[in-house]
Amino acid sequence: MHRPEIEEVFTPRNSKVNNEMYVKRPELEIELLRSIKGSMHTILFGESGNGKSWLYKHLFEQENIKYVVANCGNASRLGSLTEEIFKTCIPDEYRSKTSIEETKEASIKAVVADGKLSTKNKYDINKDEPLLSAFKYLASQNSKTS
């Protein structure tokens, strides 16, 4: 009988779940599925190494649920947890403009000197709150696969 190396069994940093080593937790899987399909916000927490990542990755793969992982450590660099979630959830090509800046110029020729007249206008565009936009985008991606 082959004795597996620790790297074959314990692979927490791997993006894929090691299904041979996955420990089924039916009660937690049902609870998590109810939570994400319901109207509640879901937070997974617990001691390092107890299987939080494998739990949601296994369940989401099984249920064909699309997800993204936001690195909350980036919140301090970006100045906002909302900004990290927004940047992680919404690809650049789906982001909307938040403002438009417009510059108009006109030239004037005079006998004494040439002159230039310019005005600059900035228009803010009404939009959803960034966190709401991120959640709406993710929900739309999951509704496409259902």
VENGI-V731776 format. One record per residue. N is the residue number from 1. RES is the residue in one small letter. PHI is phi as a letter, one per 40 degrees, with the letter a starting at -180 (NA if undefined). OMEGA is omega in whole degrees, 0 to 359 (999 if undefined). D_FIRST is the distance of its C-alpha to the first C-alpha in whole Angstrom. Layout:
# VENGI-V731776
n = [N & N]
res = [RES & RES]
phi = [PHI & PHI]
omega = [OMEGA & OMEGA]
d_first = [D_FIRST & D_FIRST]
This chain:
# VENGI-V731776
n = [1 & 2 & 3 & 4 & 5 & 6 & 7 & 8 & 9 & 10 & 11 & 12 & 13 & 14 & 15 & 16 & 17 & 18 & 19 & 20 & 21 & 22 & 23 & 24 & 25 & 26 & 27 & 28 & 29 & 30 & 31 & 32 & 33 & 34 & 35 & 36 & 37 & 38 & 39 & 40 & 41 & 42 & 43 & 44 & 45 & 46 & 47 & 48 & 49 & 50 & 51 & 52 & 53 & 54 & 55 & 56 & 57 & 58 & 59 & 60 & 61 & 62 & 63 & 64 & 65 & 66 & 67 & 68 & 69 & 70 & 71 & 72 & 73 & 74 & 75 & 76 & 77 & 78 & 79 & 80 & 81 & 82 & 83 & 84 & 85 & 86 & 87 & 88 & 89 & 90 & 91 & 92 & 93 & 94 & 95 & 96 & 97 & 98 & 99 & 100 & 101 & 102 & 103 & 104 & 105 & 106 & 107 & 108 & 109 & 110 & 111 & 112 & 113 & 114 & 115 & 116 & 117 & 118 & 119 & 120 & 121 & 122 & 123 & 124 & 125 & 126 & 127 & 128 & 129 & 130 & 131 & 132 & 133 & 134 & 135 & 136 & 137 & 138 & 139 & 140 & 141 & 142 & 143 & 144 & 145 & 146]
res = [m & h & r & p & e & i & e & e & v & f & t & p & r & n & s & k & v & n & n & e & m & y & v & k & r & p & e & l & e & i & e & l & l & r & s & i & k & g & s & m & h & t & i & l & f & g & e & s & g & n & g & k & s & w & l & y & k & h & l & f & e & q & e & n & i & k & y & v & v & a & n & c & g & n & a & s & r & l & g & s & l & t & e & e & i & f & k & t & c & i & p & d & e & y & r & s & k & t & s & i & e & e & t & k & e & a & s & i & k & a & v & v & a & d & g & k & l & s & t & k & n & k & y & d & i & n & k & d & e & p & l & l & s & a & f & k & y & l & a & s & q & n & s & k & t & s]
phi = [NA & c & c & c & c & d & c & c & c & c & b & c & c & c & c & c & c & c & c & c & b & c & c & c & b & d & c & c & c & c & c & c & c & d & c & c & c & c & b & c & c & b & b & c & a & i & c & c & g & c & h & c & c & c & d & c & c & c & c & c & c & c & c & f & b & c & a & b & b & c & c & c & c & c & d & c & c & c & g & a & c & d & c & c & c & c & c & c & c & b & c & d & c & b & c & b & c & b & a & b & b & b & b & b & b & a & b & b & b & b & c & c & a & c & b & b & b & b & b & b & b & b & b & c & b & c & a & c & c & d & c & c & d & c & c & c & c & c & c & c & c & c & c & c & c & c]
omega = [181 & 176 & 183 & 174 & 181 & 181 & 179 & 184 & 185 & 184 & 185 & 182 & 180 & 181 & 179 & 177 & 174 & 187 & 178 & 183 & 182 & 177 & 181 & 177 & 188 & 182 & 180 & 179 & 179 & 180 & 180 & 179 & 177 & 182 & 184 & 177 & 179 & 182 & 182 & 169 & 185 & 176 & 173 & 178 & 178 & 181 & 177 & 175 & 182 & 172 & 180 & 182 & 179 & 180 & 183 & 180 & 179 & 182 & 182 & 177 & 180 & 183 & 181 & 180 & 177 & 180 & 173 & 179 & 177 & 178 & 183 & 175 & 178 & 183 & 181 & 178 & 182 & 179 & 184 & 174 & 178 & 180 & 178 & 179 & 180 & 182 & 180 & 187 & 188 & 178 & 182 & 184 & 179 & 180 & 182 & 178 & 178 & 177 & 177 & 177 & 185 & 177 & 177 & 179 & 175 & 179 & 179 & 174 & 179 & 180 & 185 & 184 & 174 & 178 & 180 & 178 & 178 & 175 & 180 & 179 & 176 & 181 & 175 & 180 & 178 & 181 & 175 & 172 & 187 & 180 & 177 & 177 & 180 & 181 & 177 & 180 & 180 & 179 & 180 & 179 & 179 & 180 & 178 & 183 & 183 & 999]
d_first = [0 & 4 & 6 & 9 & 13 & 16 & 17 & 15 & 15 & 19 & 21 & 25 & 27 & 25 & 28 & 25 & 23 & 19 & 20 & 16 & 17 & 20 & 21 & 24 & 27 & 30 & 33 & 33 & 32 & 35 & 37 & 36 & 37 & 40 & 41 & 41 & 43 & 45 & 48 & 46 & 45 & 42 & 40 & 37 & 36 & 34 & 33 & 31 & 27 & 27 & 27 & 30 & 29 & 26 & 28 & 31 & 30 & 27 & 30 & 33 & 31 & 30 & 34 & 35 & 37 & 38 & 38 & 39 & 38 & 41 & 40 & 43 & 43 & 45 & 47 & 49 & 49 & 51 & 53 & 52 & 49 & 50 & 51 & 47 & 46 & 49 & 48 & 44 & 45 & 48 & 47 & 50 & 52 & 52 & 54 & 58 & 60 & 62 & 65 & 67 & 70 & 73 & 75 & 79 & 81 & 84 & 87 & 90 & 93 & 96 & 99 & 98 & 94 & 91 & 89 & 86 & 85 & 81 & 80 & 76 & 75 & 71 & 70 & 67 & 66 & 65 & 61 & 58 & 57 & 54 & 51 & 53 & 53 & 49 & 48 & 50 & 49 & 45 & 46 & 48 & 45 & 43 & 46 & 45 & 42 & 43]
